Amino acid sequence: MAYEADPRVDAYIDALPAWQQAICARVREIAHEADPELVETIKRTVQPYFVLDGNVAALLATKDHVNVFLYDGGMAPDPDGIITAGHGNLTGRQIAIYEGQPINGRALLALFRAIIANNRAGGWRKLKARE
């Protein structure tokens, strides 16, 4: 899949151990597959973000896993149960991916697409206000 890579995101990923590089690269591919208009950038000085009409997701490599932060206000459905933390969080949730753990690409793609659809509809805050 062709997309415009941000060299700062490349640098972030390249500095990680090989197993974290593989996770981040796969999540990055899935994020861009979700919508060709998705843009990657760096926020908070070093953290990779994926944005489209608002934040969609962010990556954060930790000592023993990679966090994929989802900026959905808890609205995107997770029928496969891949979200590991942040249930009930008012802003977003997260998926912790550990070394050797498979990534459910289909479920992650669906989450990204749901978040993007909500962003295009005005964002999760506006959508929740309508409920």
Secondary structure, 3 states (H helix, E strand, C coil): CCCCCCHHHHHHHHCCCHHHHHHHHHHHHHHHHHCCCCEEEEECCCEEEEECCCEEEEEEECCCEEEEEECCCCCCCCCCCCCCECCCCCCCEEEEEECCCCCCHHHHHHHHHHHHHHHHCCCHHHHHHHC
